[in-house]
């Protein structure tokens, strides 16, 4: 079945995806908050980050609860960061785009898990300069689990594994050399592992485009961060995640367009 076969189904699918995405955005935000603080995100109820007030069901409705409470905790009255509704809206959009791009397929579910991991590590890296190994593990397991349902052929599997080896191993080698030359860490281990996982999903050409885009985004974000926050370095993980997500969703037409330019 395809959501494009019947217009009401397409509209219904978009609405459901947006609502589910907002809930997932809320969950990923909560998980990131706890991971950075060394807490378990699998146990315990959601609470106010300021006073510890346990949130009720009515206070957990994505976006709507924040709006109705005017961005404040009902118990202590302190402001609740706008990060919460923004992440919920943002991931609702990501979920809709994933559905529209990959339809109701196993590939859609696999790529959605990958997007969840990219979103989570973006939040943890922004707040705590942490890229959890769990994100790499879950994304890799999703890729492996989807093979029987979206098998690209043994050639496709080998190319994906080769891309993971080239970009993971290649960047590790470059990082070790740069560490020696600069006398400091040039690229975090989490970033290197992330590029290896990206290689599984995007292949050699797609990951190369993602690497170039991540470098451009990283330079831009760093320039803005140093100007706004007085020299604070901007983590590289969000740039990798954003470029990988864009290539995952729209990489095929971009590569085709670029290939057309080279043939002119």
C-alpha positions as CSV (number, residue, x, y, z in Angstrom):
1,X,0.0,0.0,0.0
2,X,1.1,3.5,-0.8
3,X,-0.1,6.8,0.8
4,X,0.0,8.2,-2.7
5,X,-2.7,5.9,-4.0
6,X,-5.6,7.7,-2.3
7,X,-5.5,11.4,-1.4
8,X,-7.4,11.1,1.9
9,X,-4.9,8.5,2.9
10,X,-2.1,10.9,2.1
11,X,-3.6,13.6,4.3
12,X,-4.3,11.2,7.1
13,X,-0.8,9.8,6.9
14,X,0.7,13.3,7.1
15,X,-1.5,14.1,10.2
16,X,-0.6,10.9,12.0
17,X,3.1,11.3,11.1
18,X,3.2,14.9,12.4
19,X,1.5,13.9,15.7
20,X,3.7,10.9,16.2
21,X,6.8,12.9,15.3
22,X,6.0,15.5,17.9
23,X,5.6,12.8,20.5
24,X,8.9,11.3,19.4
25,X,10.6,14.7,19.5
26,X,9.4,15.1,23.1
27,X,10.8,11.7,24.0
28,X,14.1,12.3,22.3
29,X,14.5,15.7,24.0
30,X,13.8,14.1,27.4
31,X,16.3,11.3,26.6
32,X,19.0,13.8,25.6
33,X,18.4,15.8,28.7
34,X,18.9,12.7,30.9
35,X,21.8,11.2,28.9
36,X,23.8,14.4,29.3
37,X,23.3,14.3,33.1
38,X,24.1,10.6,33.3
39,X,20.6,9.6,34.1
40,X,18.5,6.7,32.7
41,X,15.9,7.8,30.1
42,X,14.2,4.4,30.3
43,X,13.0,4.9,33.9
44,X,11.3,7.6,35.8
45,X,8.5,10.0,34.9
46,X,9.1,13.3,33.1
47,X,9.6,16.2,35.5
48,X,10.2,20.0,35.5
49,X,14.0,20.6,35.0
50,X,13.8,23.5,37.6
51,X,11.8,22.2,40.5
52,X,11.5,18.4,39.8
53,X,7.6,18.6,39.6
54,X,6.3,15.3,38.1
55,X,4.5,16.3,34.9
56,X,0.9,15.1,34.5
57,X,-0.6,13.8,31.2
58,X,-2.1,17.2,30.5
59,X,1.4,18.8,30.8
60,X,3.0,16.3,28.4
61,X,1.0,17.2,25.2
62,X,3.6,18.2,22.7
63,X,3.7,22.0,21.8
64,X,0.1,22.5,23.1
65,X,1.0,22.1,26.8
66,X,3.8,24.6,26.5
67,X,1.6,27.1,24.7
68,X,-1.3,26.8,27.2
69,X,1.0,27.2,30.2
70,X,2.7,30.2,28.5
71,X,6.1,28.5,28.6
72,X,6.1,28.1,32.4
73,X,6.0,25.3,34.8
74,X,2.6,25.0,36.5
75,X,4.2,24.2,39.9
76,X,7.1,26.6,40.3
77,X,6.2,29.2,37.6
78,X,9.7,29.2,36.1
79,X,10.2,29.5,32.4
80,X,10.4,26.3,30.4
81,X,12.9,26.5,27.6
82,X,11.5,27.1,24.1
83,X,13.8,24.2,23.1
84,X,11.0,21.9,24.0
85,X,8.3,23.0,21.6
86,X,10.9,23.7,18.9
87,X,12.3,20.2,19.0
88,X,8.8,18.7,19.0
89,X,7.8,20.8,15.9
90,X,11.1,20.1,14.3
91,X,10.9,16.4,14.6
92,X,7.3,16.4,13.5
93,X,8.5,17.9,10.3
94,X,11.3,15.4,10.0
95,X,8.8,12.5,10.4
96,X,6.5,13.9,7.8
97,X,9.4,14.4,5.3
98,X,10.6,10.8,5.9
99,X,7.1,9.4,5.2
100,X,6.7,11.5,2.1
101,X,10.1,10.5,0.8
102,X,10.0,6.7,1.5
103,X,6.3,5.9,1.7
104,X,5.0,3.0,3.8
105,X,8.0,0.8,3.4
106,X,10.6,-1.1,5.4
107,X,13.1,1.5,4.1
108,X,11.0,4.2,5.7
109,X,11.1,2.6,9.1
110,X,14.8,1.9,8.9
111,X,15.7,5.4,7.8
112,X,13.3,6.8,10.5
113,X,15.3,5.0,13.2
114,X,18.4,6.5,11.7
115,X,16.9,10.0,11.8
116,X,15.9,9.5,15.4
117,X,19.5,8.7,16.3
118,X,20.8,11.7,14.4
119,X,18.3,14.0,16.1
120,X,19.2,12.6,19.6
121,X,22.9,12.9,19.1
122,X,22.4,16.4,17.9
123,X,20.7,17.4,21.1
124,X,23.3,15.6,23.3
125,X,26.3,17.1,21.4
126,X,24.8,20.6,21.5
127,X,24.3,20.5,25.3
128,X,27.0,18.2,26.6
129,X,29.5,17.6,23.7
130,X,28.5,14.0,23.8
131,X,27.6,11.6,21.0
132,X,26.3,8.4,22.7
133,X,27.6,5.1,21.4
134,X,24.0,3.8,21.7
135,X,23.1,6.0,18.7
136,X,25.7,4.3,16.5
137,X,24.6,0.8,17.7
138,X,20.9,1.4,17.2
139,X,21.4,2.9,13.8
140,X,23.7,0.0,12.7
141,X,21.2,-2.6,14.1
142,X,18.4,-1.0,12.2
143,X,20.4,-1.1,9.0
144,X,21.1,-4.8,9.5
145,X,17.6,-5.7,10.5
146,X,16.1,-4.0,7.4
147,X,18.3,-6.0,4.9
148,X,15.8,-8.9,4.5
149,X,13.0,-6.4,3.7
150,X,15.0,-3.9,1.6
151,X,17.8,-5.9,0.3
152,X,20.0,-3.8,-2.1
153,X,21.8,-6.9,-3.5
154,X,25.2,-8.2,-2.3
155,X,26.9,-5.5,-4.4
156,X,24.9,-2.9,-2.5
157,X,25.8,-4.4,0.8
158,X,29.5,-4.6,0.0
159,X,29.5,-1.0,-1.2
160,X,27.8,0.2,2.0
161,X,30.3,-1.7,4.1
162,X,33.2,-0.3,2.1
163,X,31.9,3.2,2.6
164,X,31.7,2.6,6.3
165,X,35.3,1.3,6.3
166,X,36.6,4.1,4.1
167,X,35.1,7.0,5.9
168,X,35.4,5.6,9.4
169,X,38.9,4.3,9.0
170,X,40.0,7.1,6.7
171,X,38.9,9.8,9.1
172,X,40.5,8.0,12.0
173,X,43.8,7.9,10.2
174,X,43.5,11.6,9.3
175,X,42.5,12.5,12.9
176,X,45.5,10.6,14.4
177,X,47.9,12.5,12.1
178,X,46.3,15.9,12.8
179,X,46.4,15.2,16.6
180,X,50.1,14.7,16.3
181,X,50.6,17.9,14.3
182,X,48.3,20.1,16.3
183,X,49.1,18.6,19.7
184,X,45.4,18.3,20.5
185,X,42.3,16.4,19.6
186,X,41.2,17.4,16.0
187,X,38.2,15.2,15.6
188,X,36.2,13.4,18.3
189,X,35.8,9.6,18.4
190,X,32.1,9.9,18.3
191,X,32.3,12.0,15.0
192,X,34.4,9.3,13.4
193,X,32.1,6.5,14.4
194,X,29.1,8.6,13.1
195,X,30.7,8.9,9.7
196,X,31.2,5.1,9.6
197,X,27.4,4.6,10.3
198,X,26.6,7.3,7.7
199,X,28.6,5.3,5.2
200,X,26.2,2.4,5.7
201,X,23.2,4.4,4.9
202,X,24.5,6.7,2.2
203,X,27.2,4.8,0.4
204,X,30.5,6.3,-0.8
205,X,29.2,9.1,-3.0
206,X,26.4,10.1,-0.6
207,X,28.8,10.1,2.4
208,X,31.3,12.2,0.4
209,X,28.7,14.8,-0.2
210,X,27.6,14.6,3.4
211,X,31.2,15.1,4.5
212,X,31.7,18.2,2.3
213,X,28.4,19.6,3.5
214,X,29.2,18.9,7.1
215,X,32.5,20.8,6.8
216,X,30.8,23.8,5.3
217,X,28.1,23.8,8.0
218,X,30.6,23.2,10.7
219,X,32.6,26.3,9.7
220,X,29.5,28.4,9.5
221,X,28.2,27.2,12.9
222,X,31.5,27.8,14.5
223,X,31.8,31.3,13.1
224,X,28.3,32.1,14.5
225,X,29.0,30.4,17.8
226,X,32.2,32.3,18.4
227,X,30.6,35.6,17.6
228,X,27.5,35.0,19.7
229,X,29.1,33.2,22.7
230,X,32.5,34.7,22.9
231,X,34.7,31.9,21.6
232,X,32.8,28.8,22.5
233,X,33.6,26.0,20.1
234,X,30.6,24.5,18.3
235,X,30.4,20.7,18.2
236,X,30.8,18.9,14.9
237,X,28.1,16.3,15.5
238,X,25.1,18.5,14.6
239,X,26.7,19.5,11.3
240,X,27.3,15.8,10.4
241,X,23.8,14.9,11.5
242,X,22.1,17.7,9.5
243,X,24.1,17.0,6.3
244,X,23.5,13.2,6.6
245,X,19.7,13.8,7.1
246,X,19.6,16.0,4.1
247,X,21.5,13.5,1.9
248,X,19.3,10.7,3.2
249,X,16.1,12.5,2.2
250,X,17.2,14.4,-0.9
251,X,20.6,13.1,-1.8
252,X,19.6,11.1,-4.9
253,X,18.2,14.1,-6.9
254,X,21.2,16.2,-5.7
255,X,23.7,13.7,-6.9
256,X,21.9,13.3,-10.2
257,X,21.8,17.1,-10.6
258,X,25.5,17.4,-9.9
259,X,26.3,14.5,-12.2
260,X,24.4,16.3,-15.0
261,X,26.6,19.4,-14.4
262,X,29.7,17.4,-14.9
263,X,28.4,15.9,-18.1
264,X,27.9,19.4,-19.6
